[in-house]
Amino acid sequence: MDLELNSRTYIVSGASKGLGLATAEALVREGARVVLVARGEDRLAKVCDRLGTSVVALPGDLTDPTLAARTIERAHDAFGRLDGALVSVGGPPAGSVLSTTDDQWTAAFGTVFLGGLRLMRDIARATASSTSESPGRGSSIAVVLSSSAKQVLTGISVSNGLRPGLGMLVTDLADEVGPLDVRVNGLLPGRFDTERVRELDEATGDADANRTRLSAGIPLRRYGAAEEFAQVATFLLSPASSYVTGTLVAVDGGSTRVP
């Protein structure tokens, strides 16, 4: 299938590792150009060296209210256009409702919720003014949430609290900007073999046992590879998915048990 990504430009936040990095790599393989955004400047530099002239980097933190505008400007300066974004904000700290402090809730809200919302909102505004005259050729925004947007995941109460709200905003924003040929979808990754998930496994005191236990609850009986997530994200960002919007797509090996 031709995803029609040649010469299109996307912003990818959280692009220095994990699912964000895997998606940036997939976009480049399909011919897109990418603005990589992440806090780790050294990691970003290494990714740029590896991916070459199809990418540029912008180190930054989503808590910075100027970051969204600067990323959009970077895309236009480097590649002359912007066609959408993968908004990935990383995972909040592990903890229960009772053990999570007010400071942790406040910090996570600034990054996971407000930072992600600001980026998707500003990119929707920026791309709505320059969408294609051909229906379905406009921009696409994919927001990385979590299966916690639909069901409680034990031990990550901050995610349980914030992700469902962002999931509702995905559909809300999709309704608002759909007439402008801007599509907005959410991705609900399950258990993927990323640095973040390995840290969560380690925090249990027996990473191997935890991985075995959780894999048993996944119909495919394994953690996903980041590349498997990236293929779905790349499709949703591309014109090939031109009639898909306002949807939360589970990419979790079948583990989400609610509609």
C-alpha positions as CSV (number, residue, x, y, z in Angstrom):
1,M,0.0,0.0,0.0
2,D,1.2,3.5,-0.9
3,L,0.7,5.6,2.2
4,E,1.3,8.8,0.1
5,L,3.8,10.2,2.6
6,N,6.4,11.4,0.2
7,S,7.4,15.0,0.9
8,R,4.8,15.4,3.8
9,T,6.1,16.8,7.1
10,Y,5.2,15.7,10.6
11,I,6.1,16.7,14.1
12,V,6.8,13.8,16.5
13,S,7.1,14.5,20.2
14,G,8.8,12.1,22.6
15,A,10.9,11.2,19.6
16,S,14.2,10.3,21.2
17,K,13.1,6.8,22.3
18,G,10.3,4.3,22.6
19,L,7.1,4.5,20.5
20,G,7.8,8.1,19.4
21,L,11.2,7.2,18.0
22,A,9.9,4.0,16.3
23,T,7.2,6.1,14.6
24,A,9.6,8.8,13.5
25,E,11.7,6.0,11.9
26,A,8.7,4.5,10.1
27,L,7.6,7.9,8.8
28,V,11.1,8.5,7.3
29,R,11.1,5.1,5.7
30,E,7.9,6.0,4.0
31,G,9.4,9.2,2.6
32,A,8.1,11.8,5.1
33,R,10.2,14.5,6.8
34,V,10.0,14.8,10.5
35,V,10.6,17.4,13.2
36,L,11.9,15.4,16.3
37,V,10.9,16.9,19.7
38,A,12.2,15.6,23.0
39,R,13.9,16.7,26.2
40,G,17.0,14.6,25.7
41,E,19.3,16.8,23.4
42,D,22.1,14.2,23.2
43,R,19.7,11.4,22.2
44,L,18.0,13.7,19.6
45,A,21.4,14.5,18.1
46,K,22.2,10.8,17.7
47,V,18.8,10.1,16.1
48,C,19.4,13.0,13.7
49,D,22.8,11.6,12.7
50,R,21.3,8.2,12.0
51,L,18.2,9.3,10.1
52,G,19.9,12.0,8.0
53,T,18.5,15.0,6.2
54,S,14.9,13.9,6.4
55,V,14.8,15.0,10.1
56,V,15.6,18.0,12.2
57,A,15.6,18.2,16.0
58,L,14.1,20.7,18.5
59,P,15.0,19.9,22.1
60,G,12.2,21.0,24.4
61,D,9.8,20.2,27.3
62,L,6.1,20.1,26.7
63,T,5.6,22.1,29.9
64,D,7.0,25.0,28.0
65,P,4.0,27.0,26.6
66,T,6.1,28.3,23.7
67,L,7.2,24.8,22.5
68,A,4.2,24.1,20.2
69,A,4.6,27.4,18.3
70,R,8.4,26.9,18.0
71,T,7.9,23.3,16.7
72,I,5.4,24.5,14.0
73,E,7.8,27.3,13.0
74,R,10.7,24.8,12.8
75,A,8.7,22.5,10.5
76,H,8.0,25.4,8.1
77,D,11.6,26.7,8.2
78,A,13.1,23.3,7.6
79,F,10.7,21.7,5.2
80,G,8.2,24.4,4.0
81,R,5.0,22.7,5.3
82,L,3.3,20.8,8.1
83,D,0.9,17.9,7.7
84,G,0.3,16.7,11.2
85,A,1.9,15.2,14.3
86,L,2.3,12.3,16.6
87,V,1.8,13.7,20.1
88,S,3.6,11.4,22.5
89,V,4.1,12.7,26.0
90,G,5.7,9.7,27.7
91,G,4.5,8.0,30.8
92,P,3.7,9.6,34.2
93,P,5.3,8.0,37.4
94,A,4.0,4.8,38.8
95,G,2.0,4.9,42.0
96,S,-1.4,4.4,43.5
97,V,-4.0,7.0,44.3
98,L,-3.0,7.1,47.9
99,S,0.8,7.2,47.3
100,T,0.8,9.9,44.6
101,T,1.6,13.3,46.0
102,D,0.0,16.6,44.9
103,D,3.3,17.7,43.4
104,Q,3.4,14.5,41.3
105,W,-0.2,15.1,40.1
106,T,0.5,18.7,39.2
107,A,3.7,17.9,37.3
108,A,2.0,15.1,35.4
109,F,-0.9,17.3,34.5
110,G,1.4,19.9,33.1
111,T,3.2,17.4,30.8
112,V,0.8,14.6,30.1
113,F,-2.4,16.6,29.9
114,L,-1.8,20.3,29.3
115,G,1.4,19.8,27.3
116,G,-0.2,17.2,25.0
117,L,-3.4,19.3,24.6
118,R,-1.5,22.4,23.8
119,L,0.5,20.7,21.1
120,M,-2.5,19.0,19.4
121,R,-4.6,22.2,19.6
122,D,-1.9,24.5,18.1
123,I,-1.0,22.0,15.3
124,A,-4.7,21.6,14.5
125,R,-5.0,25.4,14.2
126,A,-1.8,25.7,12.1
127,T,-2.7,23.0,9.6
128,A,-6.4,23.9,9.3
129,S,-5.4,27.1,7.6
130,S,-3.4,25.3,4.9
131,T,-5.3,22.1,4.2
132,S,-5.5,20.6,0.7
133,E,-8.3,21.4,-1.6
134,S,-8.7,17.6,-2.1
135,P,-10.8,16.0,0.6
136,G,-8.8,13.6,2.7
137,R,-5.5,15.3,1.8
138,G,-5.5,17.5,4.9
139,S,-3.6,17.0,8.1
140,S,-3.7,14.3,10.7
141,I,-2.9,14.3,14.4
142,A,-2.4,11.0,16.3
143,V,-2.2,11.2,20.1
144,V,-0.5,8.5,22.1
145,L,-2.6,7.7,25.1
146,S,-2.7,4.3,26.8
147,S,-5.1,1.5,27.4
148,S,-5.7,3.2,30.7
149,A,-7.9,5.6,28.7
150,K,-10.5,2.8,28.8
151,Q,-9.7,0.5,31.7
152,V,-7.8,0.9,35.0
153,L,-4.2,-0.3,35.1
154,T,-3.1,-1.2,38.5
155,G,-0.1,0.8,39.8
156,I,-0.2,3.8,37.4
157,S,-3.0,5.9,38.9
158,V,-1.8,9.1,37.4
159,S,-2.3,7.6,34.0
160,N,-5.7,6.3,35.0
161,G,-6.7,9.8,36.0
162,L,-5.4,11.8,33.0
163,R,-5.6,9.6,29.9
164,P,-9.4,9.2,29.8
165,G,-9.8,13.0,29.7
166,L,-7.3,13.3,26.8
167,G,-9.2,10.5,25.1
168,M,-12.4,12.5,25.3
169,L,-10.6,15.6,24.0
170,V,-9.4,13.6,20.9
171,T,-13.0,13.1,19.8
172,D,-14.0,16.6,20.9
173,L,-11.3,18.2,18.8
174,A,-11.9,15.8,15.9
175,D,-15.5,17.0,15.8
176,E,-14.4,20.6,15.9
177,V,-11.7,20.5,13.1
178,G,-13.2,17.8,10.9
179,P,-14.9,20.4,8.6
180,L,-11.4,21.9,8.1
181,D,-10.0,18.6,6.8
182,V,-8.0,18.0,9.9
183,R,-8.2,14.5,11.4
184,V,-7.5,13.6,15.1
185,N,-7.2,10.1,16.4
186,G,-5.9,8.5,19.6
187,L,-3.7,5.4,20.0
188,L,-4.0,3.1,23.0
189,P,-0.8,1.2,23.3
190,G,-0.8,-1.8,25.6
191,R,2.4,-3.5,26.8
192,F,5.3,-2.8,24.5
193,D,8.9,-3.7,25.0
194,T,10.2,-0.1,25.5
195,E,12.5,1.4,28.0
196,R,9.6,2.9,29.9
197,V,7.8,-0.5,30.3
198,R,11.1,-2.3,31.2
199,E,11.4,0.3,34.1
200,L,7.9,-0.5,35.2
201,D,8.7,-4.2,35.2
202,E,11.9,-3.7,37.1
203,A,10.0,-1.6,39.7
204,T,8.0,-4.8,40.7
205,G,11.2,-6.4,42.0
206,D,11.1,-9.3,39.5
207,A,10.9,-8.0,36.0
208,D,10.9,-11.4,34.3
209,A,8.1,-12.8,36.5
210,N,6.1,-9.6,35.9
211,R,6.5,-9.8,32.2
212,T,5.5,-13.5,32.2
213,R,2.4,-12.7,34.3
214,L,1.3,-9.8,32.2
215,S,2.0,-11.6,28.9
216,A,-0.3,-14.4,30.0
217,G,-3.2,-11.9,30.0
218,I,-2.6,-10.7,26.5
219,P,-4.3,-12.8,23.8
220,L,-1.2,-12.8,21.6
221,R,0.8,-13.9,24.7
222,R,3.6,-11.4,24.3
223,Y,4.6,-7.7,24.6
224,G,4.5,-5.8,21.4
225,A,7.5,-4.5,19.5
226,A,7.7,-0.7,19.1
227,E,7.8,-1.1,15.3
228,E,4.4,-2.8,15.4
229,F,2.9,0.3,17.1
230,A,4.7,2.6,14.6
231,Q,3.1,0.9,11.6
232,V,-0.4,1.6,13.0
233,A,0.6,5.2,13.9
234,T,2.1,5.9,10.5
235,F,-1.1,4.6,8.8
236,L,-3.3,6.9,10.9
237,L,-1.0,9.9,10.1
238,S,-1.1,9.2,6.4
239,P,-3.7,10.1,3.7
240,A,-4.3,6.3,3.4
241,S,-6.5,6.6,6.5
242,S,-8.3,9.7,5.1
243,Y,-11.8,8.6,6.4
244,V,-10.7,7.8,10.0
245,T,-11.1,10.4,12.7
246,G,-12.3,10.8,16.2
247,T,-11.4,7.2,17.0
248,L,-9.4,5.6,19.8
249,V,-7.4,2.7,18.3
250,A,-6.2,0.0,20.6
251,V,-2.8,-1.4,19.7
252,D,-2.4,-3.9,22.5
253,G,-2.4,-7.5,21.3
254,G,-6.1,-7.7,22.2
255,S,-5.7,-7.0,25.9
256,T,-8.3,-4.2,26.3
257,R,-11.5,-5.9,27.3
258,V,-13.9,-3.0,27.1
259,P,-15.4,-1.4,23.9
